[in-house]
Amino acid sequence: MFSDPILADQISHTETWEPRAGKFAHIPARLHPQLREKLEFDQLFSHQAQAIELALVGKDVIVSTGTNSGKTACFALPALDICLREPAARALLLFPTKALAQDQQARLEALAPTGIRVATYDGDTPQSHRSAIRKEAHLVLTNPDMLHVGMLPGHENWPKFLRNLRLIVVDEMHVYRGVFGSHVGNVLRRLLRLCAWYRTYPSIIASSGTIGNPQELFTRLTGRQAHLVDDDGSPAGRRTFVFYNPPAINEQRRMSANVASAQITATLMEVGQRTLTFSRARISAELVMRTTQNFLREGGTVAPTQMDAYRGGYTPKERRAIEQAVFKGKLSGLSATNAMELGVDIGNLDAVVLNGYPGSPSSFWQQVGRAGRGTRDGLAIFVAHNDPLEQFLLREPERLLAARQENVTANPANPTILSQHLVCAAYERPIAPSELDSFGETALGAAESLDRSGELTFRAGLFYYPAFDSPALRVNIRSGDSETVRLLLGAEELGSMERWRAMGSAHPGAVYLHRGQSFIVRDLDLTLNVAYVEPFDGDYYTSPIRQSLVQTNADLIDEYPWRLQSVSVSESVVGFRRKSLDGDSVLDTEELTLPARTFDTVAVRLDLPQLDPDADMAEQIGGVHGMEHALTAVAPWLIGADRGDLGSAWYLVTPDTLLPSVFVYDQTPGGLGFSERLFQDRLAWRESARQLVASCSCQDGCPACLLSPRCESANEALSKPGTLRLL
């Protein structure tokens, strides 16, 4: 592909890592003989042998190593060993996605000796099979969602399994960050509480990509301490990294990264490279698929049907069909969100295209690691968006290639999330105050508050759930929003999305892209949580225009000019932009009137100097606004958060001080700890923001340093000199 001059001219950096030799160790002598016979080799990677040795003596273990390092063996062999030595024993294996569980089932079945039954139990499992799985399966593979809504509330159907549960596996632990991780931490505590009631105390094995705080995250998720295995002994093939900047159209615009990613994907497919293209947003994944198919039609050497998309929001039937097409090699290209980021084996993958920075270093390494599994060579191409952070990483690629140890944040003690799970736990069985310690030091106060509100009832020394319906069905563990909006084409459900997402993506006039087809939303009924769509042949898509209002409540820490504060945030979708499908140019805008979302959270506040009436007022105002953009751009990078985890606002006059201020806040009600981490690292944060702006060669501010596609003020009133002066 590098022979194409149009593509080659936009490559800003190329780096090749030479192959790495493996480190090996003998198979632990205590491993069951039947399993030793099953293994194809008489050695294991060194980290596998270490982890298995610890697990076989009942230790809690974390395996934190790179993609394709053989982490499956670290939990599969101990799980099977337990079941061979104790025929009644059971193991529960948690995977973050259904696709990953299905893939792992095939691997475990191939390894399991005769008599050991492996089964997947999730929302797609036929009702006719479920009873037999509960009674007979030794290894049950599921996901946190099914554990939350289907297994824990109905634990009376699982007595044999829970009484004999010896091992819990938490695969891809690094995925459990932010809102999802905070929910999963409570789901695991509910599981361990029920295990104690059934008089069983299972050990836990967690696998994770390389992160900076695996032991801290394990403790946040489980409440336990674990032995860490992080010296990766697996070999690796040659890896080539390419940093690509789409061609400039003018000083303010570049070719759409969606179009550039599609062009690169089509080029790779046409030269026989099996390619997976990642996008952060669902709509981007759809646009890349659609545009790649158009390029393939023009090329004529590869059929457009060789390209498909995969993302959240598809129906289970669609997901299974795409997964099977991938597994069987019927597709040579796939456009996906991070739903395909994890360890699903999709065969011999030659190249990965990253349509933008995926949101965290661990996600970056998970995605680039999908190409060239094992000792095969792999190619990873990072396509930068016209965005300050991504252009910064393009200017300084060593930041991204050296960043493999970011910390992952989860906060199971978030008051909103914790309260939801205490209600669920009380439904499963009444809670004694002494049991609340395992949910954290704030749990007792949260339970008492639920008692006062009537959501729980305290009597005879226990907290009871005062109803018969399961509250778990109302708690969406992948979102801070428990409500889901269905998208209907007539009577057919095309997909679904969280209510907060629907406000920006399923309002009247919004264009919904689904597997290469366009649909337009004609009505959004927030009472029934239904959006009605119809086919659409227009040549544009839509993006929301949001507006935020921050009100301060109280100081948590005051170290002028920085403060950590509790705040109330009101966010509204006030309109939307129509954008061309073949680029990001805005065709027009339209206003909307939708209800606001109001929540309490935690924010970092930076108070700035009073404006000088005798100085350049435009430069001063643009400096305050630019400070918000610069700090918001680098904040996710600094703390390993997703950009959607944070919100921001700026004010020329803040009511309590009459000074200009910038706020950066947690988007989740109650906060998840992101603001606290930014406050702790505030000097490094400020310096990173300064470097972002100063390293750009422009004079007045551009998309590579200050202009933001998410700006509520349409990037008006910005000043690069004013921003640098304040920084």
VEXBA-231187 format. One record per residue (C-alpha): x, y, z negated. Coordinates in steps of 0.05 Angstrom, whole numbers, plus 5000, padded with zeros to 4 digits. Each point is the difference from the previous one (the first is absolute). Layout:
BEGIN
{{X Y Z}}
...
end
This chain:
BEGIN
{{5000 5000 5000}}
{{5060 5047 4989}}
{{5011 5003 5075}}
{{4936 5041 5007}}
{{5027 5072 5001}}
{{4936 5031 4973}}
{{5003 4956 4939}}
{{5076 5000 4992}}
{{5005 5076 4999}}
{{4956 5004 4938}}
{{5041 4952 4957}}
{{5032 5041 4944}}
{{5036 4943 4964}}
{{5017 4927 5010}}
{{5031 4955 4948}}
{{5016 4926 5000}}
{{5010 4957 4939}}
{{5042 4938 5011}}
{{4975 4931 4979}}
{{5006 4980 4927}}
{{5023 4931 4977}}
{{4958 4962 4950}}
{{5018 4978 4929}}
{{4979 4930 4980}}
{{4991 4959 4937}}
{{4981 4928 4983}}
{{4927 4981 4991}}
{{4984 5001 4925}}
{{5008 4929 4973}}
{{4935 5005 4961}}
{{4957 5010 5063}}
{{4953 4941 5011}}
{{5031 4946 5045}}
{{4940 5001 5047}}
{{5012 5074 5014}}
{{5075 4989 5009}}
{{4983 4949 5054}}
{{4954 5050 5035}}
{{5054 5052 5007}}
{{5037 5000 5067}}
{{5066 5023 4969}}
{{5040 4979 4940}}
{{5013 5073 4980}}
{{4959 5062 4986}}
{{5016 5074 5005}}
{{5033 5021 4935}}
{{4941 5043 4978}}
{{4951 4944 5014}}
{{5039 4951 4957}}
{{5005 5051 4943}}
{{4926 5017 5002}}
{{4977 4928 5003}}
{{5045 4980 4942}}
{{4969 5054 4956}}
{{4929 4984 5022}}
{{5008 4925 4987}}
{{5012 5014 4926}}
{{4938 5044 4995}}
{{5031 5069 5004}}
{{4965 5060 5030}}
{{5040 5019 5062}}
{{5004 5057 5050}}
{{5034 4987 5067}}
{{5017 5067 5033}}
{{5035 4987 5066}}
{{4995 5022 5073}}
{{4951 4981 5054}}
{{5009 4929 5027}}
{{5043 4980 4941}}
{{4959 4937 4984}}
{{4962 5025 4940}}
{{4944 4950 5013}}
{{5044 4942 4977}}
{{5013 5037 4934}}
{{4927 4990 4979}}
{{4977 4943 5044}}
{{5049 4948 4973}}
{{4987 5016 4926}}
{{4925 4999 5012}}
{{5003 4932 5034}}
{{5048 4973 4948}}
{{4952 5017 4944}}
{{4942 4965 5035}}
{{5042 4938 5014}}
{{5023 4994 4928}}
{{4931 5015 4971}}
{{4945 4976 5048}}
{{4946 5042 4965}}
{{5042 5064 5005}}
{{4977 5058 5043}}
{{5033 5061 5031}}
{{4969 5065 5024}}
{{5035 5037 5057}}
{{4981 5072 5013}}
{{5014 5032 5067}}
{{4981 5072 5018}}
{{4965 4981 5065}}
{{4958 4944 5027}}
{{5046 4992 5060}}
{{5060 4989 4956}}
{{4963 4948 4958}}
{{4979 4962 5062}}
{{5072 5001 5026}}
{{5029 4976 4934}}
{{4949 4944 4995}}
{{5029 4968 5062}}
{{5071 5005 4972}}
{{4980 4971 4933}}
{{4961 4942 5031}}
{{5061 4981 5041}}
{{5042 4998 4936}}
{{4950 4968 4953}}
{{5008 4925 4986}}
{{4941 4953 5010}}
{{4946 5011 4947}}
{{5013 5074 4988}}
{{4942 5040 5028}}
{{5011 5072 5024}}
{{4939 5044 5015}}
{{4983 5073 5015}}
{{4943 5030 4961}}
{{4978 5068 5027}}
{{4941 5036 5029}}
{{5004 4959 5064}}
{{4999 4933 4965}}
{{4935 4963 5017}}
{{4952 4992 4941}}
{{4998 4926 5013}}
{{5075 4994 4986}}
{{5005 5042 4938}}
{{4977 4951 4947}}
{{5050 4947 5023}}
{{5057 5051 5000}}
{{4983 5021 4929}}
{{5001 4928 4976}}
{{5054 4967 5042}}
{{5051 5049 5027}}
{{5067 5002 4965}}
{{5025 5063 5033}}
{{4947 5053 5013}}
{{5019 5058 5045}}
{{4959 5064 4995}}
{{5006 5076 4999}}
{{4989 5050 4943}}
{{4933 5021 5030}}
{{4971 4929 4996}}
{{5030 4990 4930}}
{{4966 5065 4979}}
{{4930 4990 5028}}
{{4994 4925 5011}}
{{5041 4962 4949}}
{{5006 5039 4936}}
{{4926 5019 4995}}
{{4981 4927 5013}}
{{5055 4968 4958}}
{{4948 4951 4971}}
{{5006 4965 5068}}
{{5075 4993 4991}}
{{5009 4967 4931}}
{{5043 4941 5024}}
{{5044 5046 5041}}
{{5010 5052 4946}}
{{5012 4949 4944}}
{{5056 4970 5042}}
{{5029 5063 5031}}
{{5075 4996 4992}}
{{5026 5050 5051}}
{{4978 5067 5030}}
{{5036 5025 5062}}
{{4998 5074 5020}}
{{5027 5004 5070}}
{{5023 5066 5033}}
{{4999 5035 4932}}
{{5027 5065 5030}}
{{4933 5009 5036}}
{{4965 5011 4934}}
{{5013 5074 4995}}
{{4955 5061 4989}}
{{4926 4987 4994}}
{{5003 4928 5024}}
{{5056 4982 4952}}
{{4964 5035 4942}}
{{4938 4958 5013}}
{{5040 4936 5008}}
{{5035 5011 4934}}
{{4932 4999 4966}}
{{4976 4940 5040}}
{{5061 4961 4977}}
{{4988 5019 4928}}
{{4928 4976 5006}}
{{5025 4934 5028}}
{{5052 4991 4945}}
{{4947 5017 4947}}
{{4955 4945 5026}}
{{5059 4951 5003}}
{{5013 5013 4926}}
{{4926 4986 4985}}
{{5007 4934 5037}}
{{5063 4986 4959}}
{{5050 5002 5057}}
{{5060 5045 5009}}
{{5025 4997 5072}}
{{5068 5025 5021}}
{{5005 5052 5056}}
{{5044 5003 5061}}
{{4999 5064 5040}}
{{5034 5012 5067}}
{{5016 5070 5025}}
{{5037 5037 5054}}
{{5061 5039 4976}}
{{4976 5057 4955}}
{{5034 5040 4945}}
{{4957 4979 4941}}
{{4976 4928 5008}}
{{5001 4985 4926}}
{{4963 5063 4982}}
{{4947 4986 5053}}
{{4993 4928 4977}}
{{4987 5025 4929}}
{{4949 5052 5024}}
{{4963 4946 5039}}
{{5002 4944 4948}}
{{5018 5029 4933}}
{{5059 4951 4997}}
{{5076 5000 5008}}
{{5033 4956 5053}}
{{5068 4975 5023}}
{{5024 5037 5062}}
{{5031 4964 5060}}
{{5023 5052 5051}}
{{5067 4977 5030}}
{{4976 4982 5070}}
{{5037 4939 5026}}
{{4965 4994 5067}}
{{5035 5012 5067}}
{{4978 5053 5049}}
{{5008 5010 5074}}
{{5023 5063 5036}}
{{4953 5059 4989}}
{{4996 5060 5047}}
{{4965 5063 4976}}
{{4979 5054 5050}}
{{4975 5069 4979}}
{{4956 5030 5055}}
{{4971 5070 5006}}
{{4943 5009 5050}}
{{5016 5051 5055}}
{{4986 5073 4984}}
{{4944 5035 5038}}
{{5015 5068 4972}}
{{5029 5030 4935}}
{{4940 4978 4960}}
{{4978 4935 5033}}
{{5028 4933 5019}}
{{4971 4941 5037}}
{{4952 4964 4954}}
{{5036 4947 4959}}
{{4942 4954 5015}}
{{5012 5007 5074}}
{{5076 4993 4992}}
{{4991 4937 4957}}
{{4953 4971 5052}}
{{5049 5015 5056}}
{{5057 4966 4963}}
{{4956 4941 4982}}
{{4978 4989 5072}}
{{5073 5006 5024}}
{{5022 4947 4950}}
{{4943 4953 5018}}
{{5016 5007 5074}}
{{5072 4977 4989}}
{{4977 4939 4960}}
{{5008 5027 4929}}
{{4946 4977 4952}}
{{4983 5064 4964}}
{{4962 5022 4938}}
{{4984 5074 4994}}
{{4982 5029 4932}}
{{4958 5063 4989}}
{{4982 5031 4933}}
{{4928 5019 5019}}
{{4945 4956 5028}}
{{4984 5049 5055}}
{{5074 5001 5021}}
{{5002 4924 5005}}
{{4939 5003 5045}}
{{5029 5056 5043}}
{{5066 4962 5008}}
{{4964 4937 5022}}
{{4956 5037 5050}}
{{5058 5041 5029}}
{{5046 4939 5004}}
{{4947 4963 5040}}
{{4997 5059 5048}}
{{5076 5000 5010}}
{{4997 4924 5012}}
{{4947 5009 5053}}
{{5046 5050 5036}}
{{5061 4953 4993}}
{{4964 4939 5025}}
{{5048 4948 4973}}
{{4965 4985 4934}}
{{4925 4993 4992}}
{{4967 5052 4954}}
{{4966 4942 4964}}
{{5069 4982 4973}}
{{4992 5061 4954}}
{{4952 5005 4941}}
{{4991 5037 4934}}
{{4995 4978 4928}}
{{4978 5044 4941}}
{{4955 5005 4940}}
{{4927 5011 5013}}
{{4992 4944 5051}}
{{4950 4946 4985}}
{{5028 4934 4972}}
{{4983 4965 5065}}
{{5040 5050 5041}}
{{5059 4996 4953}}
{{5003 4924 5002}}
{{4996 5000 5077}}
{{5058 5050 5006}}
{{5042 4962 4949}}
{{4990 4935 5038}}
{{5019 5034 5066}}
{{5063 5026 4967}}
{{5018 4934 4967}}
{{4991 4962 5066}}
{{5042 5048 5041}}
{{4942 5025 5043}}
{{5020 5072 4988}}
{{5067 5032 5017}}
{{4982 5067 4968}}
{{4961 5020 4939}}
{{4983 5069 4973}}
{{4989 4996 4925}}
{{4995 5039 4936}}
{{5036 4974 4938}}
{{4949 4943 4999}}
{{5054 4963 5040}}
{{5059 5026 4960}}
{{5004 4941 4953}}
{{5032 4932 5008}}
{{4951 4969 5050}}
{{5039 4957 5048}}
{{4984 5024 5070}}
{{5054 4961 5034}}
{{5060 5024 5039}}
{{4993 5075 4996}}
{{5053 5039 5039}}
{{4985 5072 4984}}
{{4962 5045 4952}}
{{4978 5071 5017}}
{{4984 5046 4942}}
{{4951 5053 5022}}
{{5021 5049 4945}}
{{5029 4991 4931}}
{{4958 4947 4965}}
{{4996 5036 4933}}
{{5054 4968 4957}}
{{5070 4970 5009}}
{{4974 4931 4979}}
{{4947 5003 5055}}
{{5053 5023 5050}}
{{5044 4939 4984}}
{{4941 4952 4999}}
{{4980 5024 5069}}
{{5068 5001 5033}}
{{5014 4932 4969}}
{{4945 4968 5041}}
{{5045 5000 5062}}
{{5053 4947 5007}}
{{4981 4952 4944}}
{{5056 4960 4968}}
{{5065 5005 5039}}
{{4968 5025 5065}}
{{5017 5070 5025}}
{{4947 5053 4990}}
{{4985 5069 5026}}
{{4963 5055 4961}}
{{4980 5066 5031}}
{{4978 5057 4956}}
{{4957 5051 5038}}
{{4996 5065 4962}}
{{4937 5042 4997}}
{{5002 5076 5007}}
{{4999 5004 4924}}
{{5050 5033 4952}}
{{5018 4937 4961}}
{{5008 4956 5062}}
{{5040 5051 5038}}
{{5044 5008 4938}}
{{5012 4924 4999}}
{{5017 5004 5074}}
{{5052 5054 4986}}
{{5029 4960 4942}}
{{4987 4926 5017}}
{{5049 4976 4946}}
{{4948 5021 4948}}
{{4952 4948 5026}}
{{5050 4945 5016}}
{{5031 5007 4930}}
{{4933 5003 4963}}
{{4985 4929 4977}}
{{4988 5009 4926}}
{{4942 5048 4989}}
{{4958 4993 4938}}
{{4929 4975 5007}}
{{4946 5033 4957}}
{{4937 4968 4973}}
{{4959 5024 4940}}
{{4950 4948 4973}}
{{4986 5049 4943}}
{{4968 5050 5048}}
{{4937 5017 4960}}
{{4951 4991 5058}}
{{5030 4934 5023}}
{{5010 4972 4930}}
{{4927 5015 4980}}
{{4974 4964 5062}}
{{5039 4938 4982}}
{{4982 5001 4926}}
{{4927 4997 5022}}
{{5017 4941 5046}}
{{5038 4965 4944}}
{{4942 5008 4951}}
{{4954 4969 5052}}
{{5047 4940 5005}}
{{4998 4992 4924}}
{{4991 5049 4943}}
{{5063 5037 4980}}
{{5028 5001 4930}}
{{5037 5065 4982}}
{{5063 4959 4988}}
{{5000 4977 5073}}
{{5003 5071 5026}}
{{5074 5006 4983}}
{{5017 4961 5063}}
{{4965 5054 5042}}
{{5044 5056 4971}}
{{4999 5048 4942}}
{{4943 5041 5029}}
{{4953 4941 5010}}
{{4967 5003 4931}}
{{4982 5074 5010}}
{{4974 4984 5070}}
{{4956 4943 4973}}
{{4972 5046 4945}}
{{4984 5052 5053}}
{{4964 4948 5042}}
{{4961 4981 4938}}
{{4978 5072 4990}}
{{4979 5006 5073}}
{{4960 4935 4997}}
{{5042 4963 5050}}
{{5023 4953 4944}}
{{4966 4983 4934}}
{{5039 4987 4936}}
{{4968 4952 4950}}
{{5024 4945 4954}}
{{5071 5022 5011}}
{{5000 4991 5076}}
{{4990 5043 5062}}
{{4944 4971 5043}}
{{4978 5016 5071}}
{{4926 5017 4993}}
{{4974 4972 5067}}
{{4998 4936 5041}}
{{5028 5024 5068}}
{{5075 4996 5012}}
{{5032 5070 4998}}
{{5059 4974 5041}}
{{4960 5006 5064}}
{{4998 5076 4989}}
{{5076 5007 4991}}
{{5042 5005 5063}}
{{5070 4982 4978}}
{{5033 5027 5064}}
{{4973 5070 4990}}
{{4984 5050 4946}}
{{4931 5002 5034}}
{{4956 4940 4983}}
{{4949 5015 5056}}
{{5006 4974 5071}}
{{4967 5028 5063}}
{{4980 4951 5055}}
{{5003 5020 5073}}
{{4941 4973 5039}}
{{4991 4993 5075}}
{{4926 4985 5001}}
{{4995 4941 4952}}
{{5072 4978 5010}}
{{5053 5020 4948}}
{{5062 5024 5037}}
{{5041 5012 4937}}
{{5002 5035 4933}}
{{5039 5053 4963}}
{{5003 5031 4931}}
{{4951 5057 4987}}
{{5056 5051 4993}}
{{5029 4978 5067}}
{{4931 5002 5032}}
{{4992 5073 4981}}
{{5058 5016 5046}}
{{4993 4945 5052}}
{{4926 4981 5005}}
{{4964 5067 4997}}
{{4953 5021 5056}}
{{5041 5013 5062}}
{{5060 4958 4978}}
{{5029 4953 5051}}
{{5013 4929 4974}}
{{5050 4958 5039}}
{{4992 4925 4997}}
{{5045 4951 5039}}
{{5007 5047 5060}}
{{4928 5024 5001}}
{{4974 5068 4978}}
{{4937 5011 4960}}
{{4971 5066 4976}}
{{4965 5008 4932}}
{{4930 5027 5008}}
{{4980 4999 4926}}
{{5031 4988 4932}}
{{4951 4979 4946}}
{{5036 5008 4933}}
{{4939 4975 4962}}
{{5003 4932 5035}}
{{5075 5005 5013}}
{{4990 4986 5074}}
{{5028 5035 5062}}
{{4963 4989 5066}}
{{5044 4998 5063}}
{{4989 4992 5074}}
{{5047 4987 5059}}
{{5039 5062 5024}}
{{5039 5011 5064}}
{{5031 5067 4982}}
{{5075 5013 5006}}
{{5013 5026 4929}}
{{5004 4978 4928}}
{{4987 5039 4936}}
{{5037 5018 4936}}
{{4971 5033 4938}}
{{5013 5069 4973}}
{{5004 4999 4923}}
{{4998 5055 4948}}
{{5024 4994 4928}}
{{4988 5041 4937}}
{{5042 4989 4937}}
{{4979 5024 4931}}
{{5046 4993 4940}}
{{4976 4967 4936}}
{{5059 4994 4953}}
{{5076 4999 4998}}
{{5031 4932 4986}}
{{5072 5026 5004}}
{{5020 5073 5010}}
{{5071 5013 5022}}
{{4993 5065 5038}}
{{4997 5008 5059}}
{{4980 4926 5004}}
{{4940 4971 4965}}
{{4967 4932 4996}}
{{4925 5012 4994}}
{{4933 4966 4998}}
{{4958 5030 5056}}
{{4932 4993 5034}}
{{5002 4994 5075}}
{{4942 5010 5048}}
{{5012 4975 5071}}
{{4953 5009 5059}}
{{5000 4981 5074}}
{{4980 5067 5030}}
{{5008 4983 5074}}
{{5035 4958 5051}}
{{5046 5009 5060}}
{{4991 4967 5068}}
{{5067 4976 5027}}
{{5019 4973 5068}}
{{5012 4925 5005}}
{{5064 5009 5041}}
{{5032 5046 4948}}
{{4988 5039 4936}}
{{4975 5065 5032}}
{{4939 5029 4966}}
{{4941 5009 5048}}
{{4953 5036 4951}}
{{4975 4999 4929}}
{{4932 4994 4968}}
{{4976 5016 4929}}
{{4967 4950 4954}}
{{4961 5004 4935}}
{{5013 4939 4957}}
{{4999 4990 4925}}
{{5064 5014 4963}}
{{5040 4948 4962}}
{{5020 5026 4930}}
{{5047 4964 4953}}
{{5047 5012 4942}}
{{5073 4983 5010}}
{{5072 5020 4983}}
{{5040 5052 5038}}
{{5069 5031 5003}}
{{4994 5075 5002}}
{{5055 5048 5021}}
{{4990 5074 4982}}
{{5034 5048 5047}}
{{5022 5073 4992}}
{{4950 5056 5005}}
{{4994 5028 5071}}
{{5038 5064 5011}}
{{4955 5053 5032}}
{{5062 5036 5028}}
{{5028 4939 5035}}
{{4977 4964 5063}}
{{4932 4974 4979}}
{{4992 4951 5058}}
{{5067 4968 4984}}
{{4982 4994 4926}}
{{4932 4969 5014}}
{{5030 4954 5052}}
{{5053 4979 4949}}
{{4948 4978 4950}}
{{4962 4961 5053}}
{{5065 4971 5027}}
{{5021 4979 4931}}
{{4937 4957 4996}}
{{5015 4968 5067}}
{{5073 4986 4984}}
{{4987 4970 4932}}
{{4942 4958 5026}}
{{5040 4975 5059}}
{{5057 4970 4959}}
{{4961 4979 4938}}
{{4978 4931 5026}}
{{5071 4985 5022}}
{{5028 5018 4933}}
{{4954 4956 4958}}
{{4982 4945 5050}}
{{4927 5020 5004}}
{{4955 4999 5061}}
{{4983 5069 5027}}
{{4927 4985 4986}}
{{5016 4992 4926}}
{{5013 5075 4993}}
{{4962 5064 5012}}
{{5022 5072 4996}}
{{4976 5072 4997}}
{{5031 5070 4997}}
{{4974 5065 4971}}
{{5024 5072 5004}}
{{4965 5016 4934}}
{{4987 4944 4949}}
{{4947 5022 4950}}
{{5037 4985 4935}}
{{5066 5034 5018}}
{{4983 5044 5060}}
{{5063 4972 5032}}
{{5008 4961 5065}}
{{5000 4925 4987}}
{{5008 4934 5038}}
{{4965 4936 4976}}
{{5017 4929 5020}}
{{4952 4949 4969}}
{{4982 4926 4998}}
{{4942 4986 5047}}
{{4973 4946 4954}}
{{4953 5020 4943}}
{{5039 4997 4935}}
{{5067 4997 5036}}
{{5047 4942 5013}}
{{5065 5029 4974}}
{{5024 5032 5064}}
{{4997 5071 4973}}
{{5037 4980 4937}}
{{5056 4971 5042}}
{{5004 5063 5043}}
{{5003 5043 4938}}
{{5057 4957 4972}}
{{5038 5006 5066}}
{{4980 5072 5013}}
{{5071 5027 5013}}
{{5016 4945 5050}}
{{4931 5011 5030}}
{{5014 5074 5009}}
{{5068 4987 5030}}
{{4972 4948 5050}}
{{4948 5051 5022}}
{{5055 5052 5010}}
{{5041 4952 5041}}
{{4939 4982 5042}}
{{4990 5073 5020}}
{{5072 5021 5004}}
{{5023 4942 5044}}
{{4952 5019 5056}}
{{5031 5045 5053}}
{{4936 5040 5015}}
{{4994 5073 4979}}
{{4927 5008 4980}}
{{4976 4931 4979}}
{{4978 4942 5044}}
{{4969 4931 4995}}
{{5069 4972 4982}}
{{5004 5040 4936}}
{{4937 5039 4978}}
{{4940 4989 5045}}
{{4955 4944 4974}}
{{4945 4964 5038}}
{{4962 4995 4933}}
{{5001 5075 4985}}
{{4932 5025 4978}}
{{5018 5070 5026}}
{{5019 4976 5070}}
{{5073 5019 4987}}
{{4985 5074 4998}}
{{5038 5048 4954}}
{{5066 4961 4996}}
{{5069 5030 4995}}
{{5064 4960 5002}}
{{5044 5057 4973}}
{{4951 5011 4943}}
{{4997 4925 4985}}
{{5076 4994 4998}}
{{5005 5060 4955}}
{{4952 4970 4949}}
{{5032 4932 5004}}
end
